[in-house]
Amino acid sequence: PVAAPAAIDKSTYFMNGNYDIPAGVDGQEVTLINRSGGAATVLSSGASLGASSISLDGNNSTVTLRSFENVWYVIGSYAATIS
């Protein structure tokens, strides 16, 4: 698992704890899957999140994000708390 990639070059990433998502390209989509066994938080590194917070609540919880104008928007999730 990668905690802070320099760029998003895959469509799926497995998290093992908190995850810093970098800026994306308009229309780019990524799914994050929590493999930590506990809660993990999606943070922003070089981009904004279209939500105040995103927490993946347990093992195999997911969130799918799409980038537009340097903001990652939630387009789908499973077992996640989004506010």
NUDREN-224650 format. One line per field, with one value per atom (N, C-alpha, C, O): residue number from 1; residue in three letters; atom name; x, y, z. Coordinates in steps of 0.02 Angstrom, whole numbers. Layout:
N
i = [NUM / ...]
aa = [ala / ...]
at = [CA / ...]
xx = [X / ...]
yy = [Y / ...]
zz = [Z / ...]
end
This chain:
83
i = [1 / 1 / 1 / 1 / 2 / 2 / 2 / 2 / 3 / 3 / 3 / 3 / 4 / 4 / 4 / 4 / 5 / 5 / 5 / 5 / 6 / 6 / 6 / 6 / 7 / 7 / 7 / 7 / 8 / 8 / 8 / 8 / 9 / 9 / 9 / 9 / 10 / 10 / 10 / 10 / 11 / 11 / 11 / 11 / 12 / 12 / 12 / 12 / 13 / 13 / 13 / 13 / 14 / 14 / 14 / 14 / 15 / 15 / 15 / 15 / 16 / 16 / 16 / 16 / 17 / 17 / 17 / 17 / 18 / 18 / 18 / 18 / 19 / 19 / 19 / 19 / 20 / 20 / 20 / 20 / 21 / 21 / 21 / 21 / 22 / 22 / 22 / 22 / 23 / 23 / 23 / 23 / 24 / 24 / 24 / 24 / 25 / 25 / 25 / 25 / 26 / 26 / 26 / 26 / 27 / 27 / 27 / 27 / 28 / 28 / 28 / 28 / 29 / 29 / 29 / 29 / 30 / 30 / 30 / 30 / 31 / 31 / 31 / 31 / 32 / 32 / 32 / 32 / 33 / 33 / 33 / 33 / 34 / 34 / 34 / 34 / 35 / 35 / 35 / 35 / 36 / 36 / 36 / 36 / 37 / 37 / 37 / 37 / 38 / 38 / 38 / 38 / 39 / 39 / 39 / 39 / 40 / 40 / 40 / 40 / 41 / 41 / 41 / 41 / 42 / 42 / 42 / 42 / 43 / 43 / 43 / 43 / 44 / 44 / 44 / 44 / 45 / 45 / 45 / 45 / 46 / 46 / 46 / 46 / 47 / 47 / 47 / 47 / 48 / 48 / 48 / 48 / 49 / 49 / 49 / 49 / 50 / 50 / 50 / 50 / 51 / 51 / 51 / 51 / 52 / 52 / 52 / 52 / 53 / 53 / 53 / 53 / 54 / 54 / 54 / 54 / 55 / 55 / 55 / 55 / 56 / 56 / 56 / 56 / 57 / 57 / 57 / 57 / 58 / 58 / 58 / 58 / 59 / 59 / 59 / 59 / 60 / 60 / 60 / 60 / 61 / 61 / 61 / 61 / 62 / 62 / 62 / 62 / 63 / 63 / 63 / 63 / 64 / 64 / 64 / 64 / 65 / 65 / 65 / 65 / 66 / 66 / 66 / 66 / 67 / 67 / 67 / 67 / 68 / 68 / 68 / 68 / 69 / 69 / 69 / 69 / 70 / 70 / 70 / 70 / 71 / 71 / 71 / 71 / 72 / 72 / 72 / 72 / 73 / 73 / 73 / 73 / 74 / 74 / 74 / 74 / 75 / 75 / 75 / 75 / 76 / 76 / 76 / 76 / 77 / 77 / 77 / 77 / 78 / 78 / 78 / 78 / 79 / 79 / 79 / 79 / 80 / 80 / 80 / 80 / 81 / 81 / 81 / 81 / 82 / 82 / 82 / 82 / 83 / 83 / 83 / 83]
aa = [pro / pro / pro / pro / val / val / val / val / ala / ala / ala / ala / ala / ala / ala / ala / pro / pro / pro / pro / ala / ala / ala / ala / ala / ala / ala / ala / ile / ile / ile / ile / asp / asp / asp / asp / lys / lys / lys / lys / ser / ser / ser / ser / thr / thr / thr / thr / tyr / tyr / tyr / tyr / phe / phe / phe / phe / met / met / met / met / asn / asn / asn / asn / gly / gly / gly / gly / asn / asn / asn / asn / tyr / tyr / tyr / tyr / asp / asp / asp / asp / ile / ile / ile / ile / pro / pro / pro / pro / ala / ala / ala / ala / gly / gly / gly / gly / val / val / val / val / asp / asp / asp / asp / gly / gly / gly / gly / gln / gln / gln / gln / glu / glu / glu / glu / val / val / val / val / thr / thr / thr / thr / leu / leu / leu / leu / ile / ile / ile / ile / asn / asn / asn / asn / arg / arg / arg / arg / ser / ser / ser / ser / gly / gly / gly / gly / gly / gly / gly / gly / ala / ala / ala / ala / ala / ala / ala / ala / thr / thr / thr / thr / val / val / val / val / leu / leu / leu / leu / ser / ser / ser / ser / ser / ser / ser / ser / gly / gly / gly / gly / ala / ala / ala / ala / ser / ser / ser / ser / leu / leu / leu / leu / gly / gly / gly / gly / ala / ala / ala / ala / ser / ser / ser / ser / ser / ser / ser / ser / ile / ile / ile / ile / ser / ser / ser / ser / leu / leu / leu / leu / asp / asp / asp / asp / gly / gly / gly / gly / asn / asn / asn / asn / asn / asn / asn / asn / ser / ser / ser / ser / thr / thr / thr / thr / val / val / val / val / thr / thr / thr / thr / leu / leu / leu / leu / arg / arg / arg / arg / ser / ser / ser / ser / phe / phe / phe / phe / glu / glu / glu / glu / asn / asn / asn / asn / val / val / val / val / trp / trp / trp / trp / tyr / tyr / tyr / tyr / val / val / val / val / ile / ile / ile / ile / gly / gly / gly / gly / ser / ser / ser / ser / tyr / tyr / tyr / tyr / ala / ala / ala / ala / ala / ala / ala / ala / thr / thr / thr / thr / ile / ile / ile / ile / ser / ser / ser / ser]
at = [N / CA / C / O / N / CA / C / O / N / CA / C / O / N / CA / C / O / N / CA / C / O / N / CA / C / O / N / CA / C / O / N / CA / C / O / N / CA / C / O / N / CA / C / O / N / CA / C / O / N / CA / C / O / N / CA / C / O / N / CA / C / O / N / CA / C / O / N / CA / C / O / N / CA / C / O / N / CA / C / O / N / CA / C / O / N / CA / C / O / N / CA / C / O / N / CA / C / O / N / CA / C / O / N / CA / C / O / N / CA / C / O / N / CA / C / O / N / CA / C / O / N / CA / C / O / N / CA / C / O / N / CA / C / O / N / CA / C / O / N / CA / C / O / N / CA / C / O / N / CA / C / O / N / CA / C / O / N / CA / C / O / N / CA / C / O / N / CA / C / O / N / CA / C / O / N / CA / C / O / N / CA / C / O / N / CA / C / O / N / CA / C / O / N / CA / C / O / N / CA / C / O / N / CA / C / O / N / CA / C / O / N / CA / C / O / N / CA / C / O / N / CA / C / O / N / CA / C / O / N / CA / C / O / N / CA / C / O / N / CA / C / O / N / CA / C / O / N / CA / C / O / N / CA / C / O / N / CA / C / O / N / CA / C / O / N / CA / C / O / N / CA / C / O / N / CA / C / O / N / CA / C / O / N / CA / C / O / N / CA / C / O / N / CA / C / O / N / CA / C / O / N / CA / C / O / N / CA / C / O / N / CA / C / O / N / CA / C / O / N / CA / C / O / N / CA / C / O / N / CA / C / O / N / CA / C / O / N / CA / C / O / N / CA / C / O / N / CA / C / O / N / CA / C / O / N / CA / C / O / N / CA / C / O / N / CA / C / O / N / CA / C / O]
xx = [41 / 0 / 43 / 97 / 20 / 55 / 16 / -44 / 49 / 15 / 11 / -34 / 57 / 58 / 91 / 150 / 56 / 88 / 99 / 64 / 149 / 164 / 112 / 98 / 83 / 32 / -12 / 10 / -73 / -119 / -108 / -124 / -80 / -69 / -102 / -92 / -142 / -181 / -254 / -268 / -298 / -369 / -390 / -444 / -348 / -364 / -302 / -247 / -311 / -257 / -283 / -340 / -241 / -256 / -223 / -162 / -262 / -237 / -220 / -252 / -170 / -153 / -142 / -87 / -196 / -193 / -213 / -241 / -200 / -218 / -185 / -130 / -218 / -196 / -200 / -253 / -144 / -142 / -150 / -108 / -205 / -217 / -190 / -207 / -149 / -121 / -172 / -226 / -152 / -194 / -204 / -161 / -261 / -277 / -289 / -289 / -300 / -317 / -393 / -426 / -421 / -493 / -520 / -495 / -571 / -602 / -570 / -597 / -512 / -478 / -519 / -547 / -521 / -560 / -516 / -475 / -524 / -485 / -529 / -571 / -518 / -551 / -499 / -446 / -514 / -470 / -503 / -561 / -465 / -490 / -450 / -389 / -484 / -451 / -433 / -477 / -369 / -345 / -312 / -278 / -322 / -287 / -318 / -285 / -380 / -414 / -450 / -495 / -432 / -466 / -485 / -481 / -507 / -528 / -467 / -412 / -476 / -424 / -456 / -514 / -417 / -443 / -410 / -349 / -450 / -423 / -408 / -452 / -346 / -324 / -306 / -298 / -299 / -280 / -210 / -190 / -172 / -103 / -96 / -82 / -105 / -100 / -167 / -169 / -220 / -287 / -336 / -319 / -396 / -449 / -496 / -501 / -530 / -583 / -650 / -659 / -697 / -764 / -807 / -868 / -777 / -811 / -767 / -707 / -797 / -758 / -712 / -654 / -737 / -695 / -720 / -780 / -673 / -689 / -653 / -592 / -692 / -664 / -687 / -747 / -640 / -657 / -657 / -606 / -715 / -729 / -700 / -699 / -677 / -650 / -620 / -618 / -598 / -567 / -615 / -673 / -591 / -628 / -679 / -717 / -680 / -723 / -690 / -629 / -731 / -705 / -735 / -787 / -700 / -726 / -699 / -641 / -742 / -721 / -727 / -778 / -673 / -669 / -656 / -624 / -683 / -669 / -643 / -669 / -591 / -559 / -590 / -602 / -601 / -623 / -599 / -614 / -561 / -534 / -499 / -511 / -455 / -413 / -452 / -428 / -513 / -553 / -573 / -595 / -564 / -586 / -657 / -668 / -704 / -774 / -790 / -767 / -831 / -852 / -907 / -956 / -898 / -950 / -977 / -1026 / -946 / -971 / -932 / -875 / -964 / -930 / -964 / -1021 / -927 / -953 / -922 / -861 / -963 / -941 / -894 / -841 / -914 / -874 / -918 / -978 / -886 / -919 / -894 / -835 / -941 / -923 / -964 / -1025 / -929 / -965 / -937 / -961]
yy = [-60 / 0 / 64 / 65 / 114 / 178 / 229 / 239 / 263 / 311 / 381 / 419 / 397 / 464 / 463 / 481 / 441 / 440 / 510 / 557 / 519 / 584 / 602 / 661 / 552 / 563 / 501 / 446 / 510 / 454 / 425 / 457 / 364 / 333 / 264 / 228 / 247 / 185 / 202 / 257 / 156 / 169 / 143 / 161 / 102 / 75 / 76 / 58 / 97 / 95 / 62 / 73 / 22 / -9 / 32 / 44 / 54 / 95 / 50 / -1 / 70 / 36 / 90 / 99 / 126 / 184 / 246 / 241 / 304 / 367 / 373 / 347 / 408 / 411 / 483 / 514 / 510 / 577 / 573 / 544 / 601 / 598 / 661 / 717 / 654 / 713 / 741 / 714 / 794 / 824 / 774 / 732 / 779 / 735 / 776 / 838 / 741 / 771 / 771 / 724 / 823 / 826 / 761 / 737 / 732 / 671 / 608 / 553 / 614 / 556 / 527 / 564 / 461 / 427 / 376 / 343 / 370 / 324 / 293 / 328 / 229 / 195 / 178 / 150 / 196 / 182 / 128 / 133 / 76 / 19 / 14 / 10 / 14 / 11 / -61 / -104 / -74 / -140 / -139 / -186 / -84 / -76 / -117 / -128 / -139 / -174 / -128 / -150 / -64 / -13 / 45 / 41 / 98 / 157 / 191 / 190 / 221 / 258 / 321 / 320 / 374 / 438 / 457 / 449 / 482 / 508 / 582 / 620 / 602 / 670 / 698 / 661 / 764 / 793 / 820 / 853 / 807 / 830 / 859 / 822 / 924 / 955 / 961 / 985 / 939 / 944 / 954 / 945 / 973 / 981 / 921 / 888 / 909 / 858 / 893 / 947 / 864 / 891 / 874 / 879 / 854 / 838 / 863 / 872 / 875 / 898 / 843 / 856 / 781 / 725 / 660 / 652 / 614 / 548 / 497 / 497 / 455 / 402 / 335 / 323 / 291 / 222 / 182 / 175 / 156 / 133 / 65 / 49 / 26 / -39 / -74 / -46 / -135 / -174 / -182 / -199 / -170 / -175 / -119 / -124 / -68 / -10 / 28 / 28 / 62 / 94 / 163 / 181 / 203 / 266 / 274 / 259 / 297 / 312 / 388 / 418 / 418 / 490 / 507 / 469 / 565 / 590 / 662 / 702 / 677 / 743 / 790 / 772 / 852 / 905 / 971 / 988 / 1008 / 1073 / 1070 / 1112 / 1020 / 1010 / 996 / 1008 / 969 / 947 / 874 / 857 / 832 / 762 / 757 / 773 / 735 / 728 / 655 / 611 / 641 / 573 / 554 / 590 / 497 / 474 / 405 / 381 / 374 / 311 / 290 / 311 / 250 / 227 / 165 / 149 / 130 / 72 / 73 / 77 / 71 / 70 / 129 / 120 / 188 / 248 / 301 / 303 / 345 / 402 / 464 / 480 / 499 / 558 / 617 / 614 / 671 / 731 / 793 / 848]
zz = [0 / 0 / 0 / 31 / -34 / -38 / 2 / -10 / 49 / 92 / 61 / 78 / 16 / -13 / -82 / -87 / -134 / -200 / -226 / -207 / -268 / -298 / -350 / -361 / -383 / -434 / -437 / -419 / -459 / -467 / -537 / -587 / -540 / -605 / -610 / -659 / -559 / -560 / -546 / -522 / -560 / -546 / -477 / -453 / -446 / -380 / -336 / -358 / -273 / -224 / -160 / -140 / -129 / -66 / -11 / -13 / 38 / 93 / 152 / 163 / 189 / 251 / 304 / 330 / 320 / 364 / 326 / 271 / 354 / 322 / 254 / 243 / 208 / 138 / 113 / 116 / 90 / 61 / -14 / -49 / -40 / -112 / -146 / -124 / -197 / -231 / -282 / -291 / -314 / -366 / -423 / -436 / -455 / -512 / -574 / -573 / -628 / -693 / -700 / -677 / -730 / -739 / -769 / -820 / -737 / -761 / -734 / -743 / -702 / -674 / -617 / -577 / -613 / -562 / -527 / -558 / -461 / -422 / -367 / -338 / -354 / -298 / -246 / -261 / -183 / -127 / -85 / -68 / -68 / -29 / 34 / 32 / 91 / 156 / 173 / 176 / 185 / 204 / 273 / 292 / 311 / 375 / 431 / 482 / 424 / 477 / 525 / 562 / 525 / 566 / 522 / 461 / 553 / 515 / 484 / 512 / 426 / 391 / 362 / 342 / 358 / 334 / 269 / 261 / 222 / 159 / 170 / 189 / 158 / 166 / 98 / 50 / 93 / 28 / 31 / 80 / -21 / -27 / -98 / -145 / -105 / -170 / -206 / -262 / -175 / -204 / -147 / -88 / -163 / -113 / -117 / -168 / -62 / -61 / -66 / -37 / -102 / -108 / -48 / -52 / 7 / 70 / 127 / 118 / 185 / 242 / 267 / 285 / 268 / 289 / 257 / 243 / 246 / 220 / 263 / 267 / 296 / 339 / 312 / 305 / 299 / 280 / 344 / 377 / 362 / 430 / 449 / 508 / 402 / 419 / 359 / 304 / 369 / 316 / 257 / 266 / 197 / 134 / 122 / 74 / 164 / 149 / 91 / 84 / 51 / -9 / -20 / 7 / -60 / -86 / -156 / -170 / -202 / -270 / -278 / -263 / -303 / -311 / -384 / -420 / -406 / -473 / -466 / -427 / -504 / -501 / -553 / -610 / -530 / -575 / -547 / -490 / -586 / -567 / -499 / -456 / -491 / -432 / -368 / -313 / -375 / -318 / -331 / -385 / -280 / -283 / -254 / -196 / -296 / -275 / -265 / -302 / -214 / -199 / -249 / -256 / -283 / -329 / -308 / -337 / -258 / -232 / -170 / -161 / -127 / -67 / -39 / -55 / 3 / 40 / 110 / 116 / 162 / 231 / 246 / 277 / 224 / 235 / 268 / 259 / 307 / 337 / 301 / 302 / 269 / 229 / 255 / 262 / 270 / 294 / 260 / 274]
end
